[in-house]
Amino acid sequence: MIAAKAKLEKHGEWGPMIEEDLRFSWPTVNKLMIIAKDVRLSNPAPGQDLPTSWTILYELTKLDDKTFEQKLRDGTIHANMRRSDIWPEFTPTAQQKLDAVIRQEMRRLGSEFAAKVQAEVRRQIDEIILPDTRSKIKEARRILDRRKGVMDKATFNLIWSALRPGAWTSCGSASM
């Protein structure tokens, strides 16, 4: 990811690739890049059993080298570890878990609401605005078809004077 960023950033393609192709949020991309830059995690020692969860790997990047080595030696760092193994003092309380569920549900409801609003706007456009616009376009075409090839002298002079500033207002003038 770091190499891709260096290559694509020069051409202004890094941001669109993240948003369109990978569909990661920017905080997630930043965390993944921090993990990739941490030599303790990107070049694990033989037998080092690191967790597969990127969120836990990110938490490990916050440890200083001494603490990291100590947790590696005492077996705290292992493939099936949890965040609370690293920071037991920050284990979420029941209220924090409930708050997180509420935030997640609010995001879901917000997305549903936005989808319903978009559907209603589309419906109103299709049922109200488009039919009226179509009828106006149909009427304009009917008028144009009736007038095809016919232009009165005043309209011709108006167009002629707009196209040729300073020209006479009459089509029979010497400037034509």
C-alpha positions as CSV (number, residue, x, y, z in Angstrom):
1,M,0.0,0.0,0.0
2,I,2.9,2.3,0.8
3,A,4.4,1.7,-2.7
4,A,1.1,2.2,-4.3
5,K,0.6,5.5,-2.5
6,A,4.0,6.7,-3.6
7,K,3.3,5.8,-7.2
8,L,-0.3,6.9,-7.5
9,E,-0.1,10.1,-5.4
10,K,2.1,11.7,-8.0
11,H,-0.7,11.3,-10.5
12,G,-3.6,12.2,-8.2
13,E,-5.0,8.7,-8.4
14,W,-4.4,7.6,-4.8
15,G,-7.5,9.1,-3.3
16,P,-9.9,7.9,-6.0
17,M,-8.4,4.4,-5.8
18,I,-9.0,4.2,-2.0
19,E,-12.5,5.5,-2.2
20,E,-13.7,3.7,-5.4
21,D,-11.7,0.5,-5.6
22,L,-10.8,-0.4,-2.0
23,R,-13.7,1.3,-0.3
24,F,-11.8,1.8,2.9
25,S,-12.3,4.8,5.1
26,W,-9.4,7.1,5.4
27,P,-8.8,6.3,9.1
28,T,-8.6,2.6,8.1
29,V,-6.1,3.3,5.3
30,N,-3.9,5.3,7.7
31,K,-4.0,2.5,10.3
32,L,-3.1,-0.1,7.7
33,M,-0.2,2.0,6.5
34,I,1.0,2.4,10.1
35,I,0.9,-1.4,10.5
36,A,2.9,-1.8,7.2
37,K,5.6,0.6,8.4
38,D,6.1,-1.1,11.8
39,V,9.1,-3.4,11.2
40,R,8.1,-5.5,14.3
41,L,4.9,-6.5,12.5
42,S,5.9,-6.4,8.8
43,N,9.0,-8.7,9.4
44,P,7.9,-11.1,12.1
45,A,10.6,-13.3,13.6
46,P,10.4,-17.1,12.9
47,G,7.8,-18.6,15.3
48,Q,6.3,-15.3,16.0
49,D,2.5,-15.9,16.0
50,L,0.9,-12.5,15.3
51,P,-2.9,-11.9,15.3
52,T,-4.6,-11.6,11.9
53,S,-7.0,-8.8,13.0
54,W,-5.7,-5.5,11.6
55,T,-7.3,-3.6,14.5
56,I,-5.3,-5.6,17.0
57,L,-2.2,-5.2,14.9
58,Y,-2.8,-1.5,14.9
59,E,-3.0,-1.5,18.7
60,L,0.3,-3.3,18.8
61,T,2.0,-0.5,16.9
62,K,1.2,1.8,19.8
63,L,3.4,-0.2,22.1
64,D,7.0,0.9,22.7
65,D,9.7,-1.7,21.8
66,K,10.3,-2.7,25.4
67,T,6.7,-3.4,26.1
68,F,6.2,-5.1,22.7
69,E,9.1,-7.5,23.4
70,Q,7.9,-8.2,27.0
71,K,4.4,-9.0,25.8
72,L,5.9,-11.2,23.0
73,R,8.0,-13.1,25.5
74,D,5.2,-13.6,28.1
75,G,2.8,-14.9,25.4
76,T,0.4,-11.9,25.6
77,I,0.9,-11.5,21.8
78,H,-0.5,-14.5,20.0
79,A,-2.7,-15.3,17.0
80,N,-6.0,-15.3,19.0
81,M,-5.4,-12.3,21.2
82,R,-7.9,-9.6,21.8
83,R,-7.5,-5.9,22.3
84,S,-8.1,-6.3,26.0
85,D,-5.0,-8.5,26.2
86,I,-3.0,-5.4,25.2
87,W,-4.8,-2.7,27.1
88,P,-6.8,-4.5,29.9
89,E,-7.5,-1.2,31.6
90,F,-9.4,-0.1,28.5
91,T,-11.7,-3.1,28.2
92,P,-15.1,-1.7,27.2
93,T,-17.7,-1.6,29.9
94,A,-21.3,-2.7,29.3
95,Q,-22.3,0.9,28.8
96,Q,-19.6,1.5,26.3
97,K,-20.6,-1.6,24.4
98,L,-24.3,-0.4,24.5
99,D,-23.2,3.0,23.2
100,A,-21.3,1.4,20.3
101,V,-24.3,-0.7,19.4
102,I,-26.5,2.5,19.5
103,R,-24.1,4.4,17.3
104,Q,-24.0,1.5,14.8
105,E,-27.8,1.3,14.8
106,M,-28.0,5.1,14.3
107,R,-25.7,4.8,11.3
108,R,-27.8,2.0,9.8
109,L,-31.0,4.0,10.4
110,G,-29.4,7.0,8.8
111,S,-28.5,5.0,5.7
112,E,-32.0,3.6,5.5
113,F,-33.5,7.1,5.8
114,A,-31.2,8.5,3.1
115,A,-32.2,5.6,0.8
116,K,-35.9,6.2,1.5
117,V,-35.5,10.0,0.8
118,Q,-33.7,9.3,-2.5
119,A,-36.4,6.8,-3.5
120,E,-39.1,9.4,-2.8
121,V,-37.3,12.1,-4.7
122,R,-36.9,9.8,-7.7
123,R,-40.6,8.9,-7.5
124,Q,-41.7,12.5,-7.4
125,I,-39.4,13.4,-10.3
126,D,-40.8,10.5,-12.3
127,E,-44.4,11.1,-11.4
128,I,-44.6,14.9,-11.2
129,I,-41.7,16.7,-12.8
130,L,-40.9,14.5,-15.8
131,P,-44.5,14.3,-17.2
132,D,-44.8,18.1,-17.1
133,T,-41.4,18.6,-18.6
134,R,-42.2,16.0,-21.3
135,S,-45.4,17.7,-22.2
136,K,-43.6,21.1,-22.4
137,I,-41.0,19.5,-24.7
138,K,-43.7,17.9,-26.8
139,E,-45.5,21.3,-27.2
140,A,-42.2,23.1,-28.1
141,R,-41.5,20.5,-30.8
142,R,-45.0,20.8,-32.1
143,I,-44.6,24.6,-32.4
144,L,-41.2,24.2,-34.0
145,D,-42.5,21.7,-36.5
146,R,-45.3,24.1,-37.5
147,R,-42.9,27.0,-38.0
148,K,-40.2,25.0,-39.8
149,G,-38.8,27.1,-42.6
150,V,-40.9,30.1,-41.7
151,M,-39.3,33.2,-40.2
152,D,-40.7,36.7,-40.1
153,K,-38.6,39.6,-41.2
154,A,-38.3,41.1,-37.6
155,T,-36.9,37.8,-36.3
156,F,-34.5,37.5,-39.2
157,N,-33.3,41.1,-38.6
158,L,-32.9,40.5,-34.9
159,I,-30.7,37.4,-35.5
160,W,-28.8,39.1,-38.3
161,S,-27.9,42.1,-36.1
162,A,-26.8,39.8,-33.3
163,L,-24.5,37.9,-35.6
164,R,-23.1,40.9,-37.4
165,P,-22.9,43.9,-35.0
166,G,-23.0,47.2,-36.9
167,A,-24.9,45.7,-39.8
168,W,-28.0,47.3,-41.1
169,T,-31.2,46.2,-39.6
170,S,-32.8,45.4,-42.9
171,C,-31.9,42.3,-44.9
172,G,-32.0,44.4,-48.1
173,S,-29.2,46.7,-46.9
174,A,-25.9,47.1,-48.8
175,S,-23.9,45.4,-46.0
176,M,-25.4,42.0,-46.7
